[in-house]
């Protein structure tokens, strides 16, 4: 089977699209001998910023001459984005071979799409001579498939309300689930400033040293450069004169703290080069419309916490402009998302909203999206379109100075091919 056929197959093996739990996936992993695919493992959980933090880690390690395997989800354009070897997407043939190995090893055990994918990725990594493995949790942490691998350094980006139907209705409950990636004695980098008590307690119970942003590591920034401070086994470390990174500063600062807690030989040139090299498609990604060159900002934000970072990025675009500039947003989201919270955060930065539906069974109907948006923001200018591509084109033609595309991975995936990020200008 080719990769498309395999993906269609693994989507139908399990009776439910999603089922948390480690018993089934761990059993198959044991059949495949996947207990320890690489010498050192970073595992990343959290509500927002997991992909950006992984990308920052990957760039630092690769820039230092180390070999990495990276597993992340979901993907924007191609499934291959989920499995990366030394920063390069894995080829179809290798993924198909790995999926075939999982199929044989499962011996009738039912696996979800994500579980199948995780085991295939681990099999790919086990066949390479890698220095470090970077694992992004799919959902939660304690019962997520990647948690069958012990983390040498765990990172939790932040804890916000999202996926409450799976993880619980409070930050404490969600924190307890995400803290399930911690291991006895292994450090935790908490990439935000206010961990829930459940995370702190879990770290204390396991004797896992906790490194918290602004307490144990942090960053200061001026117009063009930034400085990092943190800790390693010998004490405090300072790095000055870093170029402003292409990724969010909290992600890069956390990645720097994480690598300083590892025995991996990270170089200063690798750290400095990563500031310019690191990036991630669809995450605060600046590009231009392919047809006319208008500035476009792509971001997969789908909750209020992520929207705050997007709002800051839009404000940064406006800084120094002779006039405030008009900003149009293209918005489409999944049905379970906090539209009111997201749009409230963005409302001061958006002049007109172009809304649509994503092409997914979980998508929010445009009519409902419009109703909820106008109810929460009665003064907002809102226009509905029959597709994300149509909404994008209307936004481009609206006379705006910047078009922002946001709301979900599906939204960005639909619009990105229309920009220079998804293709070459003029093609």
C-alpha positions as CSV (number, residue, x, y, z in Angstrom):
1,X,0.0,0.0,0.0
2,X,1.1,3.6,-0.6
3,X,1.0,6.1,2.2
4,X,-2.5,7.4,1.4
5,X,-3.9,3.8,1.6
6,X,-2.1,3.2,4.9
7,X,-3.5,6.4,6.4
8,X,-7.0,5.4,5.3
9,X,-6.5,2.0,6.9
10,X,-5.2,3.2,10.2
11,X,-8.1,5.6,10.5
12,X,-10.6,2.7,10.5
13,X,-8.8,0.1,12.7
14,X,-10.1,1.4,16.0
15,X,-13.8,1.8,16.7
16,X,-13.3,5.3,18.2
17,X,-11.3,8.1,16.6
18,X,-9.7,8.9,20.0
19,X,-9.2,6.7,23.1
20,X,-6.7,7.6,25.8
21,X,-4.9,4.9,27.6
22,X,-1.5,3.1,27.4
23,X,-2.2,-0.6,27.8
24,X,-2.8,-1.3,24.1
25,X,-0.1,0.8,22.6
26,X,2.4,-0.3,25.3
27,X,1.7,-3.9,24.5
28,X,2.4,-3.4,20.8
29,X,5.5,-1.4,21.6
30,X,6.9,-4.3,23.6
31,X,6.3,-6.6,20.7
32,X,8.3,-4.2,18.6
33,X,11.1,-3.7,21.1
34,X,10.6,0.1,21.3
35,X,11.4,0.7,24.9
36,X,14.3,3.1,24.3
37,X,14.7,4.3,20.6
38,X,17.3,7.0,21.5
39,X,19.8,7.8,24.3
40,X,18.1,11.0,25.4
41,X,14.4,12.0,25.3
42,X,12.7,15.4,25.6
43,X,8.9,15.1,26.0
44,X,6.7,18.2,25.6
45,X,3.2,18.6,26.9
46,X,1.0,21.7,27.4
47,X,-2.0,23.6,26.1
48,X,-0.2,25.9,23.6
49,X,3.2,26.2,22.1
50,X,4.3,22.6,22.1
51,X,5.2,22.6,18.4
52,X,7.1,25.9,18.7
53,X,9.1,24.6,21.7
54,X,9.9,21.4,19.9
55,X,11.0,23.4,16.8
56,X,13.3,25.5,19.0
57,X,14.8,22.5,20.6
58,X,15.3,20.9,17.2
59,X,17.1,24.0,15.8
60,X,19.5,24.3,18.8
61,X,20.4,20.6,18.7
62,X,20.8,20.4,14.9
63,X,22.9,23.6,14.9
64,X,25.2,21.9,17.4
65,X,25.8,19.0,15.1
66,X,23.5,16.6,16.8
67,X,21.1,14.1,15.2
68,X,17.5,14.4,16.2
69,X,14.2,12.6,15.7
70,X,11.1,14.7,16.1
71,X,7.5,13.6,16.4
72,X,4.7,16.2,16.4
73,X,1.0,16.5,15.5
74,X,-1.2,17.4,13.8
75,X,0.2,18.2,10.3
76,X,-0.8,21.1,8.1
77,X,-0.3,19.8,4.5
78,X,1.4,16.4,4.6
79,X,1.4,13.5,7.1
80,X,5.2,13.4,6.7
81,X,5.4,16.6,8.8
82,X,4.8,14.5,11.9
83,X,8.0,12.5,11.6
84,X,11.2,14.3,11.1
85,X,14.8,13.0,11.0
86,X,17.5,15.6,11.6
87,X,14.9,18.3,10.6
88,X,13.8,16.7,7.4
89,X,10.4,15.1,6.9
90,X,10.5,11.3,6.7
91,X,9.9,9.9,3.2
92,X,6.7,7.9,2.3
93,X,8.6,4.6,1.9
94,X,10.0,4.7,5.4
95,X,6.7,5.6,6.9
96,X,4.9,2.9,5.0
97,X,7.4,0.3,6.1
98,X,7.1,1.4,9.7
99,X,3.3,1.2,9.5
100,X,3.6,-2.3,8.1
101,X,5.7,-3.3,11.1
102,X,3.1,-1.9,13.5
103,X,0.3,-3.8,11.6
104,X,2.2,-7.1,12.0
105,X,3.2,-6.5,15.6
106,X,-0.2,-5.5,16.9
107,X,-1.5,-9.1,16.5
108,X,-5.1,-8.1,16.4
109,X,-4.8,-5.4,19.1
110,X,-6.9,-2.3,18.2
111,X,-5.0,0.9,17.8
112,X,-6.2,4.5,17.2
113,X,-4.8,6.6,14.4
114,X,-2.6,8.5,16.8
115,X,-1.4,5.3,18.5
116,X,-0.6,3.7,15.1
117,X,1.3,6.9,14.1
118,X,3.3,7.1,17.3
119,X,4.5,3.5,17.1
120,X,5.4,4.0,13.4
121,X,7.4,7.1,14.3
122,X,9.2,5.3,17.2
123,X,10.1,2.4,14.8
124,X,11.6,4.9,12.3
125,X,13.6,6.5,15.1
126,X,14.8,3.2,16.4
127,X,16.4,2.4,13.1
128,X,18.5,5.6,13.1
129,X,21.6,6.5,15.1
130,X,20.1,9.6,16.9
131,X,21.4,11.6,19.7
132,X,18.0,12.9,21.0
133,X,14.3,12.3,20.6
134,X,11.8,15.1,20.7
135,X,8.2,14.0,21.4
136,X,5.2,16.2,21.3
137,X,2.2,15.0,23.3
138,X,-0.9,14.7,21.3
139,X,-3.5,15.3,24.1
140,X,-3.0,15.5,27.8
141,X,0.0,13.5,28.8
142,X,-0.6,10.8,31.4
143,X,-2.6,8.6,29.0
144,X,-1.1,9.9,25.7
145,X,0.6,7.3,23.5
146,X,4.0,9.1,23.6
147,X,4.1,8.6,27.3
148,X,5.1,5.0,26.9
149,X,8.6,6.5,26.5
150,X,10.3,7.8,29.6
151,X,11.4,11.5,29.4
152,X,14.8,12.5,30.5
153,X,13.7,16.1,30.5
154,X,10.0,16.9,30.5
155,X,8.6,20.3,29.3
156,X,5.1,21.6,30.1
157,X,4.5,24.8,28.0
158,X,1.4,26.1,30.0
159,X,-1.9,24.9,31.4
160,X,-5.1,26.5,30.1
161,X,-8.7,25.4,29.6
162,X,-8.9,23.3,26.4
163,X,-10.2,19.7,25.7
164,X,-12.1,19.8,29.0
165,X,-14.2,16.8,27.9
166,X,-11.1,14.7,27.9
167,X,-8.8,16.3,30.5
168,X,-11.2,17.9,33.1
169,X,-12.9,21.2,33.7
170,X,-10.2,23.0,35.7
171,X,-6.5,23.9,35.4
172,X,-5.8,21.7,38.3
173,X,-7.3,18.6,36.7
174,X,-5.7,19.4,33.3
175,X,-2.4,20.0,35.0
176,X,-2.5,16.6,36.7
177,X,-3.0,14.9,33.3
178,X,-0.2,16.8,31.7
179,X,2.1,16.2,34.6
180,X,1.8,12.5,33.8
181,X,4.8,12.8,31.6
182,X,7.1,13.5,34.6
183,X,9.5,10.8,35.7
184,X,11.3,10.2,39.0
185,X,14.3,12.5,39.3
186,X,14.0,13.8,35.8
187,X,13.9,17.6,35.5
188,X,10.7,19.5,34.5
189,X,10.9,22.7,32.6
190,X,7.7,24.6,33.2
191,X,7.6,27.2,30.4
192,X,5.1,29.5,32.0
193,X,5.0,31.4,35.3
194,X,2.1,30.0,37.2
195,X,1.9,26.2,37.4
196,X,-1.2,24.6,38.9
197,X,-0.6,23.1,42.4
198,X,-1.2,19.7,40.8
199,X,1.9,20.0,38.7
200,X,4.0,21.2,41.6
201,X,2.8,18.4,43.8
202,X,3.5,15.8,41.1
203,X,7.1,17.1,40.7
204,X,7.6,17.1,44.4
205,X,6.3,13.5,44.8
206,X,8.6,12.3,42.1
207,X,11.7,14.3,43.2
208,X,11.7,15.9,39.8
209,X,13.5,19.2,39.9
210,X,11.3,22.0,38.6
211,X,12.6,24.9,36.5
212,X,10.0,27.7,36.2
213,X,10.1,30.6,33.9
214,X,10.9,33.9,35.6
215,X,12.0,32.1,38.7
216,X,14.7,29.7,37.4
217,X,15.2,30.9,33.8
218,X,14.0,33.8,31.7
219,X,14.6,36.3,29.0
220,X,15.0,40.1,28.5
221,X,14.6,41.7,25.1
222,X,15.2,45.1,23.5
223,X,14.3,46.2,20.0
224,X,16.8,44.0,18.1
225,X,18.4,41.5,20.6
226,X,17.6,39.4,23.6
227,X,19.4,37.8,26.5
228,X,18.7,34.5,28.3
229,X,19.5,33.4,31.8
230,X,19.0,30.0,33.3
231,X,20.6,27.1,35.1
232,X,22.7,24.0,34.6
233,X,24.3,21.6,37.0
234,X,27.0,24.1,37.8
235,X,24.8,27.0,38.6
236,X,23.5,30.1,36.7
237,X,24.1,30.6,33.0
238,X,23.8,33.8,30.9
239,X,23.8,34.2,27.2
240,X,23.7,37.8,25.8
241,X,23.4,39.4,22.4
242,X,21.0,36.8,20.8
243,X,19.2,37.8,17.7
244,X,15.4,38.1,18.0
245,X,14.1,34.6,17.3
246,X,11.6,33.6,14.6
247,X,9.7,31.6,17.2
248,X,7.9,33.0,20.3
249,X,10.4,34.0,22.9
250,X,8.9,31.8,25.7
251,X,9.4,28.7,23.4
252,X,13.1,29.6,22.7
253,X,13.8,30.4,26.4
254,X,12.3,27.1,27.6
255,X,14.2,25.2,24.9
256,X,17.5,26.8,26.1
257,X,16.7,25.8,29.7
258,X,15.9,22.2,28.6
259,X,19.1,21.7,26.7
260,X,21.2,23.1,29.6
261,X,19.7,20.3,31.8
262,X,20.9,17.6,29.4
263,X,24.4,16.1,28.9
264,X,24.2,16.8,25.1
265,X,27.1,18.9,23.8
266,X,25.2,22.0,22.7
267,X,27.4,24.7,21.2
268,X,27.2,28.5,21.4
269,X,27.1,28.7,17.6
270,X,24.2,26.2,17.6
271,X,22.3,28.4,20.0
272,X,22.9,31.6,18.1
273,X,22.1,30.1,14.7
274,X,18.9,28.6,16.0
275,X,17.5,32.1,16.6
276,X,17.3,32.7,12.8
277,X,16.8,29.1,11.7
278,X,14.0,28.0,13.9
279,X,10.5,28.3,12.6
280,X,7.3,26.3,12.3
281,X,4.7,26.4,9.5
282,X,1.4,28.0,10.6
283,X,2.6,29.3,14.0
284,X,2.8,33.1,13.9
285,X,4.1,32.6,10.4
286,X,4.6,35.9,8.5
287,X,4.2,35.6,4.7
288,X,2.5,37.4,1.7
289,X,-0.4,36.8,-0.5
290,X,0.9,35.0,-3.6
291,X,-1.2,37.0,-6.1
292,X,-0.7,40.6,-4.8
293,X,2.0,40.5,-2.1
294,X,-0.2,41.7,0.8
295,X,1.2,40.8,4.3
296,X,-0.4,37.7,5.8
297,X,0.0,36.3,9.2
298,X,-0.9,32.6,9.7
299,X,-1.5,31.1,13.1
300,X,-3.3,28.0,14.2
301,X,-4.5,29.6,17.5
302,X,-7.7,27.9,18.7
303,X,-8.0,29.1,22.4
304,X,-7.8,32.4,24.2
305,X,-4.3,31.8,25.6
306,X,-2.9,31.2,22.1
307,X,-4.9,34.2,20.8
308,X,-3.1,36.5,23.2
309,X,0.2,35.7,21.5
310,X,-1.4,36.3,18.2
311,X,-2.7,39.6,19.4
312,X,0.7,40.7,20.5
313,X,2.1,39.7,17.1
314,X,-0.5,41.9,15.3
315,X,0.3,44.8,17.7
316,X,4.0,44.3,16.8
317,X,3.1,44.6,13.1
318,X,1.4,47.9,13.8
319,X,4.3,49.3,15.8
320,X,6.1,52.1,14.1
321,X,3.5,52.4,11.2
322,X,2.5,55.9,10.3
323,X,-1.1,54.9,10.7
324,X,-2.7,52.1,12.8
325,X,-3.3,50.1,9.7
326,X,-6.4,48.0,8.9
327,X,-6.4,44.3,9.9
328,X,-8.7,41.7,8.5
329,X,-9.1,38.2,10.1
330,X,-10.1,35.0,8.4
331,X,-11.7,32.8,11.1
332,X,-12.9,29.2,11.0
333,X,-12.9,26.8,14.0
334,X,-13.9,23.5,15.4
335,X,-17.2,23.2,17.2
336,X,-15.8,22.7,20.7
337,X,-13.7,25.9,20.8
338,X,-14.2,29.0,22.9
339,X,-15.0,31.4,20.1
340,X,-16.1,34.1,22.6
341,X,-12.9,34.0,24.5
342,X,-10.7,34.0,21.4
343,X,-12.4,36.8,19.6
344,X,-12.5,38.9,22.8
345,X,-8.8,38.7,23.0
346,X,-8.3,39.6,19.4
347,X,-11.1,42.2,19.2
348,X,-8.8,45.3,19.7
349,X,-6.6,44.2,16.8
350,X,-9.2,43.1,14.2
351,X,-11.2,45.6,12.1
352,X,-13.2,43.1,10.1
353,X,-13.9,39.4,10.3
354,X,-14.3,37.0,7.4
355,X,-15.7,33.7,8.6
356,X,-16.2,30.3,7.1
357,X,-16.4,26.6,7.9
358,X,-13.5,24.2,8.0
359,X,-13.7,21.0,5.9
360,X,-13.9,18.6,8.8
361,X,-16.8,16.8,10.5
362,X,-15.9,18.5,13.8
363,X,-16.1,22.0,12.2
364,X,-18.3,24.8,13.6
365,X,-21.0,25.9,11.1
366,X,-20.5,29.3,9.7
367,X,-23.9,30.4,10.8
368,X,-23.2,29.4,14.4
369,X,-19.8,31.0,14.3
370,X,-21.3,34.3,13.0
371,X,-24.1,34.2,15.7
372,X,-21.7,33.7,18.5
373,X,-19.2,36.2,17.3
374,X,-21.8,39.0,16.8
375,X,-23.4,38.2,20.1
376,X,-20.2,38.6,22.0
377,X,-18.9,41.5,19.8
378,X,-22.1,43.4,18.7
379,X,-20.1,46.2,17.0
380,X,-17.9,43.8,15.0
381,X,-17.9,43.9,11.2
382,X,-18.5,40.3,10.1
383,X,-18.8,38.8,6.6
384,X,-19.5,35.1,6.0
385,X,-18.1,33.0,3.0
386,X,-18.7,29.5,1.8
387,X,-15.1,28.4,2.2
388,X,-11.9,29.4,3.9
389,X,-10.3,30.1,0.5
390,X,-13.2,32.4,-0.4
391,X,-13.0,34.2,3.0
392,X,-9.3,34.6,2.5
393,X,-9.8,36.1,-1.0
394,X,-12.4,38.6,0.4
395,X,-10.0,39.6,3.1
396,X,-7.2,40.1,0.7
397,X,-9.5,42.3,-1.5
398,X,-10.8,44.3,1.5
399,X,-8.2,47.1,1.4
400,X,-6.6,45.9,4.6
401,X,-2.9,46.3,5.4
402,X,-2.7,42.8,7.0
403,X,-4.7,39.6,6.8
404,X,-4.6,37.2,9.7
405,X,-5.7,33.6,9.2
406,X,-6.5,31.8,12.4
407,X,-8.9,29.5,14.4
408,X,-7.5,26.0,13.7
409,X,-5.0,23.9,11.8
410,X,-7.6,23.2,9.2
411,X,-8.1,27.0,8.6
412,X,-4.4,27.7,8.1
413,X,-4.0,24.5,6.0
414,X,-6.7,25.8,3.6
415,X,-5.3,29.3,3.2
416,X,-1.5,28.6,3.3
417,X,-1.2,27.4,-0.3
418,X,-2.5,30.8,-1.4
419,X,0.5,32.5,0.3
420,X,4.2,32.6,-0.3
421,X,4.6,30.2,2.7
422,X,2.7,27.6,0.7
423,X,4.2,28.2,-2.8
424,X,6.3,30.5,-4.9
425,X,5.0,33.9,-5.8
426,X,3.6,34.0,-9.3
427,X,2.8,30.3,-9.4
